């Protein structure tokens, strides 16, 4: 098949499909600086594999391709089984492993923010099946969406999965603000949020600021949380105390199964 490069400028709303994903969905953390499985290599960055939907999606690719592929091998994840890569934002700890993944599988379609440099887009285009440059919210495959670029200084897209339990939001670093991301998703999709997970970027925040964010997310009725990567140890602990049994451990090698 011919390669494609698409610029997505969506200024209108696509409704969610009437029926959410019916299969069990598995979210596997294949790259993270937070340790969970000691058999894996932890390094600064983030990558999450989404399986059980129409397509297998790798959200972000960590900072080092050798570490990413090594962790995937130990978790019995074959790069040939990945259909789509979604990059949240331009920072190297989220994009660095892309090239090694594409060398293993050149049939992947890459979704990246429109604001990415043309040089990166062109390099990816030469190595994969297609590059889709996302500006506004866009459907990636059945029941999976990009929020489109959010924020101003560091523009970032998050992944949204429509499940029968509610929406799952996966954030790379939440540079636009994790509360802002959740508010946007709720207002756009008009559905409750079941799980918010990924990097929340709260390492520089004090307890009072973190507690205000927790309060906001509680008021937004977020059922489960899985903060990790750049969230910061103190913030993670406060989230763990606030959500209790609904707190999800999200270190490298952790798996979350969403059972219908």
N, C-alpha and C positions, 0 to 999 in steps of 0.2 A: 504493500500500500504506500501511496505517496505520503510524505511528511506534510504536516500542516502547522502553520503558525497563525493563531487567531487572537485578535484583540477584542476583549469582551467589554462593551460599554452598555450595561443594562440600566435603563432609567425607569423601568416598570417592574412591578412585583410579579413573581411567579408564585402561585399558591403551592403549599405543600401538597404532596399526593394525599388522597383521602385516606389511604391505608398506610400506616407506618411499617417499617421493616418487620417481617414476620420471623426471620431466622434469628438464632442466637448470635450476638455480635461479640467478638473478642478484641480487646484493646491491649496490645503488648508494648511495653516500653523497652525499646531495643537500644536506646542510647540515653544516658543521663549521668549527671555528676553525683546524684544521690544514689547510694548503694542499696540494693535489695537482694539480688542474687550474687553472692560472692564469687561465683564461677565466671561471672562476666566482668568486663573491663569498664569501670566507671570513668568518665571524662566529662569535662565541662561541655554542655550542650544538651540537645533534646531531639528525640525521634520516637514516634509512636506508629505502630503498624495496626491498621484497622482491617479485620477480616470478618467474613460472614455476610457481606452485602453483595450487591451486583458486581462490584469491583473490589480488589484488594488495594488499599491505599496506604502509602507511607507518608505520614505527615511529618515534615522536617527530616533532616538527614544527619544531625549531629555535626561535630566539628572535624572529625577525622574518619575518612572512608575505610581505612584498614581496621580501626576499632569497630566501626559500624558493621562491616561485613563479618568480622570475627564474632561479634555478639550474635548476629543473625544466624550464623552457622551453628553456634552452641545452642541456640533456641530452635534449631531445625527450620529456619525460615529461608526459603530459596528465593533469591532475587528474581529468578525467572517467573515467579508467581505474582510479582508486583505489577499491577496494571497502571497505577497512577501515583505520581509523587506530587504532594502539595507543599510548597514552601511558604512559611508564615511571613518572614521578613528577611531583610538583606544580611543580617549579621552572620559571620562565618561559623558560629557554633550551631547554626541551624541549616546552613547550606553546604558546609564543607565536604560532607560525604556524598553529595549528589553525583559527582563525576565517577566515582568508583562504582556506584550503583548502576549508572548508565553504561559503563563499560561491561558490566555483567548482563545487562538487559537493555537493548536499544529499542525495544518495542513499548517502552513506557511513555505516557503522556504526562508532561510536567505543567502544573498550574502554579503560576507565580504572580505576585502583585505587579500591576502595570508600571509602577515606579521603579522597578528593577532596571539596572543599567542595560543598555542595548547590547553591550559586549557580552554580558552573562547570558542574555536571551539567545544571542546568536550562537554562542558556544554550546548551549543546551540543545538548540535546534539541530546542530550538526550531529548530535550524539543520540537523539531519541526519535520517537515516532511523531511527536508534535509538542508544541509549546503553546499554552493558552495563557494569555496575559489578562489578568482580572482587575477590573476597576470597581464595578458595583457588584452586589450579591449575584451569585451565579450557581446554577445547579451543576454539580460535578458528575453525579450519576444518580440513579434512583435512591431517594431518601438521604442524599448527602449534598450539602451546600457549602460554598464559601460565603463568608460574610461580606466579601469584597474588602477593599482597602479601608481601614478605619484609622483614625488618628491623623496627626499633622506632621510632627517632627520626624518620628519613625513610623512609617505607614506599615500596617500589618493586617493580614487576613487570618481569621480563625476558621476552624472546621465545625460545621453543625451537622449532626446526624439525627434524623427523625426516627425515634423508636416508639414502641407502644407504651413505654414507661414515661415518655417525655423526651425533650431535646437533650442531646449530649453536645457540649461545647468543648472543643480541644483548642487550647491556646498555646502559642509558642512562647512568648514572653509577656504578653498583655501590655505592651507599651502604651496602647491607647487607654489603659485602665481596665482592670477586670470587671469592675462594676459597670463601666460604660459599655463594655462588650456584651454583658448579660442584658442590660437594658435594651440595647439595640436589637439583640436576637429576639427577646420577648416581644418587643413592639413590632418587629418585622414579620415574625412567624405566628404571632398570636397563640402561643402554646407554652405550657409550663416547662421549666428547665429541670431535668432529672439529675444531670451531673455536669459539673464544670471541672475541668482537669487541665494540667499542664503548668507552664510557668506563669506566675502571677506578678513577678518583678517587685517584690516588697522588701528586699534586703536592706534598704536604707530607711525603712519606715519604723517609727517607734510604736510602742504598744497601743497608745491612744489612737494613732492613725490606723493601725491594723484592726483594732476593735471596731472602729467606725466602718471599715470596709466589710467586716464580718456582719455587722448590724444591717448594712445595706443589702448584702446577699441574702440574709435571712428574710428581710422584708420582701425581697424579690422571689421568695419561696424556692430557693435552690435546694433540692432535696439532698444531694450528695456532692462532696467536693474531693478533689485529688490534687492539691497544690504540690509543686515540686520544682526542680531545676533552679530557677532564679528567684524563687519565692522567699528563701531565707529560713534558717532553722527556727528562729523565734516565731516567725509568722506561721510556719507549718505547725508548730506546737499549739499555738492559739487556735488555729483552725481545727486541729485534732480534738482539743478540749471542747470546742463549740459544737462540732458535728457528731462527736462520739462514735457510735456504731455506723454512722453514715459517712465517716471519713475513710477515704481510700488511699492506701499506701501506693506510692507511685515511683519508687526507685527503679533503677536499671534492672530489668528482668521481671518486673511485676506485671501481672495480667489481671485485667478486669473483664469479667464476662457479664454481659447484659442478656439475661434469659427472658424470653417472651413469657 
